[in-house]
Amino acid sequence: EEMQLSRTGLNRYASRMEKVGAKIRASREMAEVWAAKLGSAPTSDVGKLLMEFVKTLAFETSMSMAEDDKPVAPKALGQLALVAQ
């Protein structure tokens, strides 16, 4: 059987992907702001690894929140900033 995609289904998918894309763009902008506030990039291997971990954690958290449409708690952002320092 040949399956066809409905227009409404395609529109729902496109709308959902646009929301996810907007959240990814917003998280990138937030990452740039935090990077500017935290100063220079880490030079040690451990520091670089920690920064990558924080970026990955922030991305995964924002993606899971995108499904629930929950805002990020300011306390969580503060804790991420402390870990990044």
OpenMM code with the backbone's topology and positions (N, CA, C; nanometers):
from openmm import Vec3, app, unit

residues = "GLU GLU MET GLN LEU SER ARG THR GLY LEU ASN ARG TYR ALA SER ARG MET GLU LYS VAL GLY ALA LYS ILE ARG ALA SER ARG GLU MET ALA GLU VAL TRP ALA ALA LYS LEU GLY SER ALA PRO THR SER ASP VAL GLY LYS LEU LEU MET GLU PHE VAL LYS THR LEU ALA PHE GLU THR SER MET SER MET ALA GLU ASP ASP LYS PRO VAL ALA PRO LYS ALA LEU GLY GLN LEU ALA LEU VAL ALA GLN".split()
positions = [
    Vec3(0.0821, -0.1189, 0.0000),
    Vec3(0.0000, 0.0000, 0.0000),
    Vec3(0.0863, 0.1249, 0.0000),
    Vec3(0.0403, 0.2218, -0.0711),
    Vec3(0.1104, 0.3498, -0.0740),
    Vec3(0.0499, 0.4422, 0.0306),
    Vec3(0.1357, 0.4941, 0.1172),
    Vec3(0.0879, 0.5850, 0.2215),
    Vec3(0.1090, 0.7284, 0.1750),
    Vec3(0.0089, 0.8115, 0.2000),
    Vec3(0.0195, 0.9509, 0.1619),
    Vec3(0.0127, 1.0384, 0.2863),
    Vec3(0.0852, 1.1450, 0.2810),
    Vec3(0.0889, 1.2399, 0.3908),
    Vec3(-0.0179, 1.3462, 0.3668),
    Vec3(-0.0993, 1.3711, 0.4685),
    Vec3(-0.2031, 1.4731, 0.4529),
    Vec3(-0.1424, 1.6120, 0.4682),
    Vec3(-0.2093, 1.7105, 0.4123),
    Vec3(-0.1616, 1.8487, 0.4238),
    Vec3(-0.1634, 1.8948, 0.5683),
    Vec3(-0.2668, 1.8588, 0.6412),
    Vec3(-0.2742, 1.9025, 0.7809),
    Vec3(-0.1643, 1.8372, 0.8629),
    Vec3(-0.1355, 1.7113, 0.8341),
    Vec3(-0.0269, 1.6428, 0.9039),
    Vec3(0.1070, 1.7078, 0.8748),
    Vec3(0.1279, 1.7432, 0.7494),
    Vec3(0.2516, 1.8101, 0.7110),
    Vec3(0.2620, 1.9471, 0.7775),
    Vec3(0.1511, 2.0201, 0.7818),
    Vec3(0.1515, 2.1516, 0.8466),
    Vec3(0.1783, 2.1404, 0.9961),
    Vec3(0.1208, 2.0401, 1.0613),
    Vec3(0.1468, 2.0196, 1.2046),
    Vec3(0.2943, 1.9894, 1.2278),
    Vec3(0.3506, 1.9045, 1.1441),
    Vec3(0.4921, 1.8696, 1.1566),
    Vec3(0.5800, 1.9929, 1.1335),
    Vec3(0.5503, 2.0690, 1.0292),
    Vec3(0.6290, 2.1892, 0.9990),
    Vec3(0.6193, 2.2899, 1.1127),
    Vec3(0.5015, 2.3045, 1.1698),
    Vec3(0.4825, 2.3970, 1.2816),
    Vec3(0.5631, 2.3527, 1.4026),
    Vec3(0.5597, 2.2238, 1.4314),
    Vec3(0.6352, 2.1696, 1.5444),
    Vec3(0.7858, 2.1881, 1.5235),
    Vec3(0.8331, 2.1626, 1.4023),
    Vec3(0.9754, 2.1779, 1.3732),
    Vec3(1.0177, 2.3245, 1.3796),
    Vec3(0.9299, 2.4162, 1.3407),
    Vec3(0.9612, 2.5590, 1.3513),
    Vec3(0.9752, 2.5994, 1.4976),
    Vec3(0.8889, 2.5467, 1.5840),
    Vec3(0.8994, 2.5760, 1.7276),
    Vec3(1.0302, 2.5217, 1.7846),
    Vec3(1.0657, 2.4001, 1.7463),
    Vec3(1.1910, 2.3407, 1.7936),
    Vec3(1.3091, 2.4224, 1.7427),
    Vec3(1.3046, 2.4622, 1.6170),
    Vec3(1.4116, 2.5442, 1.5607),
    Vec3(1.4258, 2.6773, 1.6329),
    Vec3(1.3136, 2.7383, 1.6675),
    Vec3(1.3171, 2.8652, 1.7409),
    Vec3(1.3797, 2.8459, 1.8782),
    Vec3(1.3476, 2.7358, 1.9430),
    Vec3(1.4057, 2.7093, 2.0746),
    Vec3(1.5551, 2.6814, 2.0644),
    Vec3(1.5974, 2.6146, 1.9591),
    Vec3(1.7404, 2.5894, 1.9394),
    Vec3(1.8133, 2.7215, 1.9167),
    Vec3(1.7538, 2.8090, 1.8342),
    Vec3(1.8157, 2.9399, 1.8113),
    Vec3(1.8247, 3.0191, 1.9412),
    Vec3(1.7191, 3.0145, 2.0215),
    Vec3(1.7198, 3.0861, 2.1493),
    Vec3(1.8254, 3.0289, 2.2430),
    Vec3(1.8401, 2.8967, 2.2450),
    Vec3(1.9403, 2.8366, 2.3334),
    Vec3(2.0816, 2.8717, 2.2876),
    Vec3(2.1023, 2.8840, 2.1577),
    Vec3(2.2337, 2.9259, 2.1073),
    Vec3(2.2639, 3.0696, 2.1485),
    Vec3(2.1620, 3.1554, 2.1406),
    Vec3(2.1813, 3.2942, 2.1822),
    Vec3(2.2126, 3.3017, 2.3314),
    Vec3(2.1425, 3.2212, 2.4113),
    Vec3(2.1702, 3.2188, 2.5547),
    Vec3(2.3119, 3.1694, 2.5805),
    Vec3(2.3550, 3.0696, 2.5052),
    Vec3(2.4904, 3.0168, 2.5231),
    Vec3(2.5946, 3.1242, 2.4923),
    Vec3(2.5688, 3.2052, 2.3903),
    Vec3(2.6619, 3.3129, 2.3574),
    Vec3(2.6686, 3.4160, 2.4692),
    Vec3(2.5530, 3.4483, 2.5278),
    Vec3(2.5497, 3.5447, 2.6381),
    Vec3(2.6265, 3.4902, 2.7573),
    Vec3(2.6025, 3.3636, 2.7914),
    Vec3(2.6728, 3.3041, 2.9054),
    Vec3(2.8222, 3.2963, 2.8785),
    Vec3(2.8602, 3.2633, 2.7562),
    Vec3(3.0027, 3.2561, 2.7229),
    Vec3(3.0677, 3.3931, 2.7385),
    Vec3(2.9970, 3.4975, 2.6990),
    Vec3(3.0507, 3.6330, 2.7143),
    Vec3(3.0645, 3.6700, 2.8618),
    Vec3(2.9678, 3.6279, 2.9431),
    Vec3(2.9726, 3.6595, 3.0860),
    Vec3(3.0810, 3.5801, 3.1576),
    Vec3(3.1042, 3.4580, 3.1145),
    Vec3(3.2002, 3.3724, 3.1834),
    Vec3(3.3442, 3.4022, 3.1434),
    Vec3(3.3621, 3.4795, 3.0405),
    Vec3(3.4980, 3.5179, 3.0032),
    Vec3(3.5593, 3.4248, 2.9011),
    Vec3(3.6899, 3.4138, 2.9084),
    Vec3(3.7633, 3.3378, 2.8075),
    Vec3(3.7338, 3.1886, 2.8170),
    Vec3(3.7569, 3.1224, 2.7075),
    Vec3(3.7327, 2.9784, 2.7006),
    Vec3(3.8350, 2.9043, 2.7861),
    Vec3(3.7962, 2.7897, 2.8402),
    Vec3(3.8907, 2.7119, 2.9204),
    Vec3(4.0057, 2.6610, 2.8344),
    Vec3(4.1230, 2.6534, 2.8963),
    Vec3(4.2399, 2.6093, 2.8204),
    Vec3(4.2778, 2.4652, 2.8508),
    Vec3(4.2412, 2.4153, 2.9674),
    Vec3(4.2770, 2.2775, 3.0017),
    Vec3(4.1803, 2.1791, 2.9368),
    Vec3(4.2254, 2.0558, 2.9232),
    Vec3(4.1394, 1.9517, 2.8662),
    Vec3(4.0166, 1.9291, 2.9526),
    Vec3(4.0340, 1.9328, 3.0836),
    Vec3(3.9211, 1.9118, 3.1747),
    Vec3(3.8208, 2.0257, 3.1599),
    Vec3(3.8710, 2.1479, 3.1484),
    Vec3(3.7824, 2.2632, 3.1305),
    Vec3(3.7042, 2.2550, 3.0009),
    Vec3(3.7717, 2.2143, 2.8935),
    Vec3(3.7047, 2.1989, 2.7642),
    Vec3(3.5991, 2.0895, 2.7711),
    Vec3(3.6327, 1.9799, 2.8363),
    Vec3(3.5384, 1.8697, 2.8513),
    Vec3(3.4163, 1.9135, 2.9312),
    Vec3(3.4396, 1.9892, 3.0376),
    Vec3(3.3295, 2.0380, 3.1204),
    Vec3(3.2381, 2.1310, 3.0414),
    Vec3(3.2969, 2.2204, 2.9613),
    Vec3(3.2154, 2.3117, 2.8806),
    Vec3(3.1318, 2.2347, 2.7786),
    Vec3(3.1887, 2.1326, 2.7168),
    Vec3(3.1128, 2.0513, 2.6219),
    Vec3(2.9993, 1.9783, 2.6928),
    Vec3(3.0268, 1.9302, 2.8138),
    Vec3(2.9236, 1.8620, 2.8909),
    Vec3(2.8082, 1.9571, 2.9214),
    Vec3(2.8411, 2.0788, 2.9627),
    Vec3(2.7372, 2.1771, 2.9956),
    Vec3(2.6561, 2.2124, 2.8715),
    Vec3(2.7221, 2.2287, 2.7565),
    Vec3(2.6507, 2.2583, 2.6323),
    Vec3(2.5558, 2.1450, 2.5958),
    Vec3(2.6057, 2.0215, 2.6074),
    Vec3(2.5226, 1.9060, 2.5753),
    Vec3(2.4045, 1.8955, 2.6697),
    Vec3(2.4302, 1.9154, 2.7976),
    Vec3(2.3235, 1.9108, 2.8972),
    Vec3(2.2193, 2.0186, 2.8707),
    Vec3(2.2640, 2.1386, 2.8385),
    Vec3(2.1710, 2.2480, 2.8101),
    Vec3(2.0878, 2.2173, 2.6860),
    Vec3(2.1511, 2.1610, 2.5832),
    Vec3(2.0785, 2.1272, 2.4614),
    Vec3(1.9750, 2.0190, 2.4871),
    Vec3(2.0143, 1.9118, 2.5553),
    Vec3(1.9209, 1.8030, 2.5835),
    Vec3(1.8057, 1.8507, 2.6712),
    Vec3(1.8361, 1.9368, 2.7673),
    Vec3(1.7312, 1.9898, 2.8538),
    Vec3(1.6342, 2.0752, 2.7738),
    Vec3(1.6874, 2.1606, 2.6869),
    Vec3(1.5985, 2.2461, 2.6083),
    Vec3(1.5146, 2.1645, 2.5107),
    Vec3(1.5707, 2.0575, 2.4567),
    Vec3(1.4931, 1.9728, 2.3659),
    Vec3(1.3818, 1.9002, 2.4397),
    Vec3(1.4096, 1.8522, 2.5608),
    Vec3(1.3042, 1.7843, 2.6357),
    Vec3(1.1980, 1.8832, 2.6803),
    Vec3(1.2395, 2.0060, 2.7105),
    Vec3(1.1421, 2.1080, 2.7488),
    Vec3(1.0604, 2.1536, 2.6290),
    Vec3(1.1171, 2.1438, 2.5091),
    Vec3(1.0442, 2.1831, 2.3888),
    Vec3(0.9213, 2.0958, 2.3697),
    Vec3(0.9321, 1.9717, 2.4104),
    Vec3(0.8186, 1.8813, 2.3983),
    Vec3(0.7085, 1.9169, 2.4972),
    Vec3(0.7480, 1.9710, 2.6131),
    Vec3(0.6512, 2.0036, 2.7174),
    Vec3(0.6136, 2.1509, 2.7190),
    Vec3(0.6845, 2.2352, 2.6446),
    Vec3(0.6654, 2.3808, 2.6443),
    Vec3(0.6783, 2.4409, 2.7830),
    Vec3(0.7725, 2.3901, 2.8624),
    Vec3(0.7979, 2.4451, 2.9953),
    Vec3(0.9154, 2.5422, 2.9866),
    Vec3(0.9055, 2.6579, 3.0513),
    Vec3(1.0198, 2.7498, 3.0508),
    Vec3(1.1312, 2.6986, 3.1413),
    Vec3(1.2518, 2.7432, 3.1136),
    Vec3(1.3666, 2.7054, 3.1959),
    Vec3(1.3633, 2.7876, 3.3237),
    Vec3(1.3780, 2.7206, 3.4354),
    Vec3(1.3774, 2.7905, 3.5643),
    Vec3(1.5051, 2.8724, 3.5792),
    Vec3(1.4950, 2.9965, 3.6262),
    Vec3(1.6155, 3.0778, 3.6453),
    Vec3(1.7172, 3.0113, 3.7374),
    Vec3(1.6698, 2.9376, 3.8365),
    Vec3(1.7608, 2.8688, 3.9283),
    Vec3(1.8458, 2.7665, 3.8524),
    Vec3(1.7848, 2.6956, 3.7581),
    Vec3(1.8583, 2.5968, 3.6789),
    Vec3(1.9655, 2.6645, 3.5941),
    Vec3(1.9334, 2.7803, 3.5373),
    Vec3(2.0329, 2.8536, 3.4586),
    Vec3(2.1488, 2.8988, 3.5466),
    Vec3(2.1166, 2.9438, 3.6661),
    Vec3(2.2214, 2.9856, 3.7592),
    Vec3(2.3126, 2.8707, 3.7971),
    Vec3(2.2538, 2.7542, 3.8188),
    Vec3(2.3340, 2.6375, 3.8542),
    Vec3(2.4249, 2.5964, 3.7386),
    Vec3(2.3730, 2.6030, 3.6159),
    Vec3(2.4566, 2.5726, 3.4997),
    Vec3(2.5728, 2.6711, 3.4897),
    Vec3(2.5460, 2.7966, 3.5173),
    Vec3(2.6522, 2.8975, 3.5114),
    Vec3(2.7596, 2.8701, 3.6159),
    Vec3(2.7180, 2.8297, 3.7355),
    Vec3(2.8155, 2.7986, 3.8402),
    Vec3(2.9025, 2.6798, 3.8017),
    Vec3(2.8415, 2.5792, 3.7415),
    Vec3(2.9170, 2.4614, 3.6993),
    Vec3(3.0163, 2.4990, 3.5902),
    Vec3(2.9749, 2.5875, 3.5010),
    Vec3(3.0615, 2.6265, 3.3898),
    Vec3(3.1828, 2.7053, 3.4362),
    Vec3(3.1708, 2.7746, 3.5501),
    Vec3(3.2844, 2.8519, 3.6000),
    Vec3(3.3850, 2.7573, 3.6578),
] * unit.nanometer
topology = app.Topology()
chain = topology.addChain("A")
for resn in residues:
    res = topology.addResidue(resn, chain)
    for name in ("N", "CA", "C"):
        topology.addAtom(name, app.Element.getBySymbol(name[0]), res)
